[in-house]
Amino acid sequence: MAKYLLEIGVEELPAGFVPEAEERLRGLFTANLKEANIAFSQLHTYSTPRRLTAIVEDIAAEQTTTEKKVKGPAVKSSFTEDGKPTPQAEGFAKKHGLSASQLTRETIGDVEYLHATVVNSGQKTETVLPEIVKKVISQISGERLMRWGDCEVKFSRPLRWIVSLMNDQVVEIEVANFKSGRVSRGHRILHPGEVTISDADTYEETMKKVFIIVDPAKRREMIKSQVTSRVAELGGQSPQLESGLLDEVINLTEWPTALVGQFEEEYLSLPATLIETIMIHHQRYFPVEQKNSEQGERRLLPYFVTITNNDRAEAAPHIKQGNERVLRARLADGKFFYFDDSKLKLEDRAGALGKLTYQEGLGSYGDKTERLSQLAQVLIKSMPSGHSFTEEQQKQLIRTCELIKLDLVSNLVRELPELQGYVGSWYAKAEGESLNVVQAILSHYAPRSSTDSIPQDQLGQLAAVLDKLDHVVGLFALGKKPTGSSDPYALRRNGQGLIDILIDGLTQMPLNISLLIGSLLMAFEPLVEKNGKKLDTAATAADIKEFLTQRLKGKLLDSGYNKETIEAVLNARDPLANISDVIVRMNTVKHMSSAPGASELIRVGVRIGNILGPDSPDVVQPDKLSEEAEKALWDAFQKNVKANWQRSGNNSANSFVMPTTEAEYQSMLDLLGNLTPHIDKFFVDILVNDKDIEKRNNRHAILKQIDQYFRALADFTKLQPLIS
């Protein structure tokens, strides 16, 4: 069996695109080889900033011959009375390269059809590969494609060479005016110029000789090992080795070499996050952190480790000096902005915040701050008894909403946008704000990425919910909801972050998100109409709720709940009115489903739910009950369920009050469980949908009264698959 090598040489690709391009190469090449019926054992891919490589192990010399049956016309319409094939039959045979006599017959159902057995003889792999490779290359590229020269091919960066070898023989391919061969390119600095690849087997070894580590996994280990060693020599550690920074620098170099630089200790008076942000986001350096800092506080050492693409000893002093000079200038700027900004109090920046546009059509960040403060008050007033905020908590939430966006108009955030939230918390702390408020200003942006966690403090969680909800509702009000894979305003990320906080953070807090959505839509309505548009608040609210509910469903699935339980609980009533109650009900149904007698209870709940409609009456007229089974059911419900539920203190005499804890829901289920024999007899003896409208309404009303207890927990009709 043979080994095939494909190397696509390019100008330096953006570091963030390299892993994606490699993954696409792997998936597309694999899919196209399988579609072409070319067998192989394994396909490996590698990547550097200047090349994408695929190596196919044990690739077959030719395509697998395939055979398939194609159904044709019915036999009865394919032959004349004297047995000669009709033009229809001959045309079908000719289409598949056969004569009519070579067609076979097969009965499908009660009809006999002609069939053609089509054999596709495999071509040699070298003949098929060129078209496959051209197709794969055309599909690899992502966004912001480029064209160059006079070729029609588009790619993320200009193509520069193609290596295509089957063992040691060139497989000729022409893409973007480049003809494939065995000539690659070495390291741009350490071995500039061409390098000849003798065969696919020695590819990786050959490239290493010209200072190219083609395997990103090996570059990762080289970088980790070198950085760990350099940092240990300095008596420190580098937690950033476990971050996205490592993923980025892997794809910035082909021959990675760690080099230590130093900066003046005076800059250590700045917040560590400020120094790290400058190092990481602007320079791609690994900060060096002191080991075993006192009381767990992080302290930086005046060093950094940069990953260079050059290991020459004579080049090291120049590289070190250049990196130190650039970092020193950036740190000086950061220090100036940090201390210059602190001359003005946060709240004194409110005027400037009013001039900073939040979103065209939604006003300024000053408007957003005012909305958040008002929304905080709506939230405070909406909390049910037993969950009310203390006076101090109310003050802190409103104060947080007043301050959380003010650092956006600071010079430091303008220079380093990644520091939004951090800067506000530093200045708020220096101005003597409550430590809870300081922490909330910092944490309310979380989760900042897919790898980040939600805010760990309750005040930060509440502020984040209000902030993210304002963003989602505002953009939906403008008609800018995400479509397909396009989400330019990060609504999916904000929506998922909102749900994550409600589920993982504010689990015990009954927040009414639906109420907050309505309040925000009222605030956005005049802004939208000011631009000449009409806001359909009901339709927009429904879209937002559906958007958030879909994320809630995904979150619950990821948490291990089955889809039947999720559908049953969410369908019973508006889940966004109290997500903490959703979790309680999810756990109740989960435990109920595995308990003895669950199937009987689910069965009667399903049957009652299925027979009732939206217009079913709920007022029972006891004096109109005529059959013994309906009288018995109504009497048992009154005495065994309703009376006991009222006596438990969970209900008033005239209205049904929802349970609030899993124990209360379980108590309600126990009462319903005692009622199941009466319900069974009712369905056996009674015609519920009687022609007599008075009887039918009365019987529906009995079931409606019982169903409110079932639906308090879940829509039991969605649980039917659990007993099917």
ABEGO torsion letter per residue (X at the ends): XBBBBBBBBBBBBBAAAAAAAAAAAAAAAAAAAAAAGBBBABBBBBBBAABBBBBBBGBBABBBBBBBBBBBBBAAAABBAAGBBBAAAAAAAAAAGBBAAABBBBBBEABBBBBBBBBBBBBBAAAAAAAAAAAAAAAABBBGBBBBEABABBBABBBABBBBBBEABBBBBBBGGBBBBABBBBBAAABBEBBBBABAAAAAAAAAAAGBBABAAAAAAAAAAAAAAAAAAAGBBBAAAABAAAAAAAAABABBBBBBBBBBAAAAABBAAAAAAAAAAAAGBBBBBBBGBBGGBBBBBABBBBBBABABAAAAAAAAAAAAAAAAAAAAAAAAAAAAAAABBAAAAAAAAAABBABBGAEBAAAAAAAAAAAAAAAAAABBBGABBBAAAAAAAAAAAAAAAAAAABAAAAABAAABGAAAAAAAAAAGBBAAAAAAAAAAAOBABAABBBBABAAAAAAAAAAAAAAAAAAAAAGABBBEABBAAGAAAAAAAAAAAAAAAAAABBBBAAAAAAAAAAAAAAAAAAAGBBBBAAAAAAAAAAAAAAAAAAAAAAAGBBAAAAAAAAAABBAAABAAAAAAAAAAAAAAAABBGAAAAAAAAAAAAAABBAABBABBBAAABABAAAAAAAAAAAAAAAAAAAAAGABBAABBBBBABAAAAAAAAAAAAAAAAAAAAAAAABBABBABAAAAAAAAAAAAAAAAAAAAABBAAAAAAAAX
